Every structure is written in C-alpha cells, then in structure tokens.
Amino acid sequence: MTTVYVTAPPDAAEGLARTLVEEGLAACVNRIDCRSTFRWDGSVVDETEVALFIKTVPERYGDVEDRVEELHPYEVPCIERFEAADAFGPFAEWIAESVE
C-alpha cells in the first residue's frame, strides 16, 4: 500500500480527490483542511490548503503523480510518497482490490 500526500487549494482539492478515485488510481482520498506556511518567490506565504492523503498501490504511484501534476493548479505541487510497511491487513487488501 502507498499513501501519496498532496496539498492543494480548497477549490481544487475535491476535484482532484474525486478524479483519482473515479479513474481507479486511488481507493480513497482523505481531505483535511490545513494552513500552510511556505516560501515562494522569495516571500513567506501563509495559505489555507487541503491536505490530501491518497491511498493507492505502489504500481500506480507514477500514474497518480502524473495525474496530480496534470490537474493541480500550482506550478510546483507538493506530492510526497509514503510506503506503508505495516498496514492493517484487511485495509491493505481493500486498497489493492479497489485500485484498477
């Protein structure tokens, strides 16, 4: 099981999540409202964002990354990959069965 962490502006997060699940790239996507502070173009920026936790399988990570990059409104989106070494067995099986 692979979890992909992505941050997005609120107006883009729902569409990203829905598209990834509808296209079979993710079994589910959790969306959590957050505030992000980061440096961009030489300035410190404080923005409202949504953190997306995308549940997929290792074999589809490249497709998820490509699709997020294609749909994401940021020039440089945050896309990070986490491998689940110890996931609850039935949950990991559901993820594998749900991703096409």
C-alpha positions as CSV (number, residue, x, y, z in Angstrom):
1,M,0.0,0.0,0.0
2,T,1.2,3.5,-0.8
3,T,-0.1,6.8,0.6
4,V,0.5,9.9,-1.5
5,Y,0.4,13.2,0.4
6,V,-0.6,16.2,-1.7
7,T,-1.6,19.7,-0.6
8,A,-4.0,21.8,-2.8
9,P,-6.1,24.9,-2.6
10,P,-9.6,24.3,-1.3
11,D,-11.3,24.9,-4.7
12,A,-9.1,22.2,-6.4
13,A,-9.0,19.5,-3.7
14,E,-12.4,18.0,-4.1
15,G,-12.0,17.6,-7.9
16,L,-8.5,16.1,-7.5
17,A,-9.8,13.6,-5.0
18,R,-12.9,12.6,-7.0
19,T,-11.0,12.3,-10.3
20,L,-8.3,10.0,-8.7
21,V,-11.0,7.7,-7.3
22,E,-13.3,7.7,-10.3
23,E,-10.3,6.9,-12.6
24,G,-9.3,3.9,-10.4
25,L,-6.0,5.4,-9.5
26,A,-6.9,5.6,-5.8
27,A,-9.1,3.5,-3.5
28,C,-9.9,6.6,-1.4
29,V,-8.7,10.1,-0.7
30,N,-8.9,11.7,2.8
31,R,-9.2,15.5,2.7
32,I,-8.1,17.6,5.7
33,D,-8.3,21.4,5.9
34,C,-5.0,22.9,7.0
35,R,-2.9,26.1,7.0
36,S,0.4,26.0,5.2
37,T,3.3,28.4,5.6
38,F,6.0,28.3,2.9
39,R,8.5,30.3,1.0
40,W,7.5,31.1,-2.6
41,D,9.2,33.6,-5.0
42,G,11.3,35.0,-2.1
43,S,8.4,35.7,0.2
44,V,6.9,33.8,3.1
45,V,3.3,32.9,2.3
46,D,0.5,31.7,4.6
47,E,-2.3,29.9,2.8
48,T,-5.4,27.9,3.5
49,E,-5.0,24.5,1.8
50,V,-6.4,21.0,1.9
51,A,-4.1,18.0,2.7
52,L,-5.0,15.0,0.6
53,F,-4.0,11.5,1.7
54,I,-4.3,9.4,-1.4
55,K,-4.5,5.6,-0.9
56,T,-3.1,3.6,-3.8
57,V,-0.8,0.7,-4.6
58,P,2.9,1.0,-5.4
59,E,2.4,0.1,-9.1
60,R,0.1,3.0,-9.7
61,Y,2.2,5.7,-7.9
62,G,3.6,7.1,-11.2
63,D,0.2,7.4,-12.7
64,V,-1.1,9.2,-9.5
65,E,1.8,11.6,-9.6
66,D,1.3,12.3,-13.3
67,R,-2.4,12.9,-12.9
68,V,-2.0,15.1,-9.9
69,E,0.7,17.2,-11.7
70,E,-1.6,17.4,-14.8
71,L,-4.7,18.6,-12.8
72,H,-3.1,20.6,-10.0
73,P,-3.2,24.4,-10.3
74,Y,0.2,25.0,-8.6
75,E,3.3,25.4,-10.7
76,V,5.1,23.1,-8.2
77,P,2.6,20.9,-6.3
78,C,3.6,19.1,-3.1
79,I,3.5,15.4,-4.0
80,E,5.1,13.0,-1.5
81,R,5.1,9.2,-1.4
82,F,4.9,7.2,1.8
83,E,5.1,3.4,1.8
84,A,3.0,1.6,4.4
85,A,5.3,-1.1,5.8
86,D,2.7,-2.1,8.4
87,A,-0.9,-1.5,7.3
88,F,-3.9,-3.4,8.8
89,G,-4.1,-6.5,6.5
90,P,-7.8,-6.2,5.5
91,F,-7.4,-2.5,4.8
92,A,-4.4,-3.1,2.6
93,E,-6.3,-5.8,0.8
94,W,-9.2,-3.4,0.2
95,I,-6.8,-0.8,-1.2
96,A,-5.3,-3.4,-3.6
97,E,-8.8,-4.6,-4.7
98,S,-10.1,-1.0,-5.3
99,V,-7.3,0.3,-7.4
100,E,-7.5,-0.6,-11.1
